[in-house]
Amino acid sequence: DGTGSYDALGSKLEFTYTTDGDKLSIQYPDTDFPFETTYSIEGKILNIKDSFDNDTLYERKLDK
């Protein structure tokens, strides 16, 4: 739905995002410019390139 959140050191950080092909744009509250990068999904694994061009992997967990 274009929204997301994650826990960072015990603090929940919410954001909005858009995609276009393999391009990902993440907008955090109170910031002027989005973080733009590339991403891919393989099975349950989301791979997002960080600001240093390193792979950051996230595994989808299903709600119970």
Backbone as CSV, one residue per row, in Angstrom:
resi,resn,N_x,N_y,N_z,CA_x,CA_y,CA_z,C_x,C_y,C_z
1,ASP,0.811,-1.201,0.000,0.000,0.000,0.000,0.853,1.263,0.000
2,GLY,2.164,1.133,-0.184,3.034,2.303,-0.236,3.502,2.808,1.116
3,THR,3.235,2.021,2.181,3.704,2.403,3.510,4.488,1.255,4.111
4,GLY,5.361,1.579,5.051,6.127,0.544,5.731,6.666,1.053,7.038
5,SER,7.229,0.140,7.797,7.875,0.503,9.050,8.882,-0.579,9.403
6,TYR,9.837,-0.202,10.233,10.766,-1.185,10.774,11.270,-0.701,12.127
7,ASP,11.754,-1.652,12.903,12.305,-1.339,14.214,13.791,-1.081,14.075
8,ALA,14.208,0.063,14.570,15.620,0.429,14.546,16.046,0.752,15.973
9,LEU,16.796,-0.154,16.560,17.284,0.024,17.925,16.149,0.308,18.906
10,GLY,15.058,-0.455,18.745,13.930,-0.346,19.663,12.968,0.782,19.364
11,SER,13.181,1.503,18.291,12.303,2.604,17.906,11.680,2.290,16.553
12,LYS,10.357,2.406,16.457,9.665,2.112,15.209,9.762,3.310,14.268
13,LEU,10.258,3.068,13.044,10.424,4.105,12.042,9.470,3.826,10.894
14,GLU,8.591,4.765,10.597,7.624,4.593,9.514,8.068,5.382,8.295
15,PHE,7.634,4.946,7.107,8.017,5.594,5.867,6.967,5.318,4.804
16,THR,7.058,6.041,3.700,6.267,5.750,2.507,7.252,5.395,1.401
17,TYR,6.766,4.668,0.395,7.663,4.278,-0.686,6.904,4.171,-2.009
18,THR,7.667,4.271,-3.105,7.151,4.015,-4.443,8.183,3.163,-5.168
19,THR,7.714,2.410,-6.156,8.607,1.606,-6.982,8.336,1.890,-8.448
20,ASP,9.362,1.685,-9.269,9.255,1.800,-10.717,10.283,0.832,-11.289
21,GLY,9.806,-0.338,-11.733,10.734,-1.382,-12.164,11.529,-1.860,-10.968
22,ASP,12.869,-1.808,-11.064,13.706,-2.216,-9.921,14.153,-1.026,-9.073
23,LYS,13.587,0.146,-9.338,13.924,1.358,-8.577,12.989,1.502,-7.380
24,LEU,13.551,1.875,-6.240,12.814,2.048,-5.000,13.110,3.435,-4.446
25,SER,12.053,4.162,-4.089,12.186,5.482,-3.494,11.489,5.456,-2.142
26,ILE,12.246,5.711,-1.070,11.726,5.679,0.298,11.750,7.091,0.859
27,GLN,10.594,7.537,1.355,10.490,8.866,1.950,10.225,8.733,3.442
28,TYR,11.139,9.253,4.248,10.988,9.241,5.699,10.339,10.551,6.135
29,PRO,9.552,10.521,7.216,8.956,11.768,7.719,10.040,12.787,8.073
30,ASP,9.707,14.034,7.910,10.607,15.141,8.285,11.905,15.161,7.493
31,THR,11.902,14.567,6.284,13.059,14.671,5.399,12.616,15.317,4.098
32,ASP,13.515,16.040,3.459,13.175,16.757,2.232,13.315,15.915,0.976
33,PHE,14.220,14.943,1.005,14.497,14.161,-0.190,14.375,12.671,0.109
34,PRO,13.850,11.895,-0.844,13.746,10.447,-0.619,15.102,9.762,-0.761
35,PHE,15.205,8.586,-0.142,16.345,7.694,-0.351,15.996,6.868,-1.579
36,GLU,16.831,6.932,-2.619,16.563,6.208,-3.852,17.628,5.150,-4.068
37,THR,17.174,3.954,-4.449,18.071,2.817,-4.602,17.419,1.796,-5.529
38,THR,18.006,0.599,-5.606,17.417,-0.500,-6.364,17.069,-1.629,-5.410
39,TYR,16.193,-2.501,-5.883,15.779,-3.635,-5.054,15.448,-4.821,-5.955
40,SER,15.389,-6.003,-5.327,14.918,-7.212,-6.012,14.251,-8.101,-4.967
41,ILE,13.352,-8.953,-5.440,12.667,-9.900,-4.571,12.845,-11.288,-5.168
42,GLU,13.287,-12.232,-4.331,13.416,-13.624,-4.740,12.812,-14.480,-3.635
43,GLY,11.643,-15.065,-3.923,10.947,-15.837,-2.897,10.527,-14.935,-1.767
44,LYS,10.950,-15.250,-0.539,10.626,-14.445,0.642,11.701,-13.414,0.975
45,ILE,12.718,-13.275,0.112,13.846,-12.392,0.397,13.762,-11.104,-0.423
46,LEU,13.783,-9.986,0.279,13.850,-8.656,-0.315,15.280,-8.176,-0.183
47,ASN,15.898,-7.791,-1.283,17.269,-7.293,-1.302,17.229,-5.822,-1.686
48,ILE,17.668,-4.960,-0.775,17.741,-3.526,-1.029,19.199,-3.098,-0.946
49,LYS,19.650,-2.336,-1.929,21.009,-1.786,-1.891,21.038,-0.623,-0.907
50,ASP,21.999,-0.629,0.017,22.101,0.473,0.962,22.861,1.635,0.318
51,SER,23.085,2.689,1.079,23.727,3.887,0.528,25.187,3.671,0.151
52,PHE,25.770,2.522,0.571,27.150,2.182,0.209,27.200,1.121,-0.884
53,ASP,26.032,0.828,-1.508,25.883,-0.170,-2.575,26.077,-1.598,-2.070
54,ASN,25.860,-1.819,-0.773,25.893,-3.159,-0.196,24.491,-3.747,-0.204
55,ASP,24.404,-5.069,-0.317,23.126,-5.754,-0.244,22.627,-5.793,1.195
56,THR,21.364,-5.423,1.391,20.706,-5.544,2.687,19.512,-6.453,2.482
57,LEU,19.524,-7.614,3.154,18.506,-8.637,2.931,17.477,-8.638,4.051
58,TYR,16.205,-8.762,3.647,15.089,-8.844,4.592,14.276,-10.080,4.229
59,GLU,13.883,-10.851,5.237,13.067,-12.039,5.002,11.631,-11.744,5.413
60,ARG,10.705,-12.054,4.518,9.295,-11.838,4.821,8.834,-12.851,5.839
61,LYS,8.199,-12.341,6.867,7.622,-13.202,7.896,6.121,-13.052,7.840
62,LEU,5.428,-14.158,7.838,3.975,-14.128,7.769,3.400,-13.869,9.153
63,ASP,2.334,-13.057,9.195,1.636,-12.812,10.455,1.001,-14.097,10.931
64,LYS,0.978,-14.267,12.251,0.381,-15.476,12.823,-1.107,-15.308,12.997
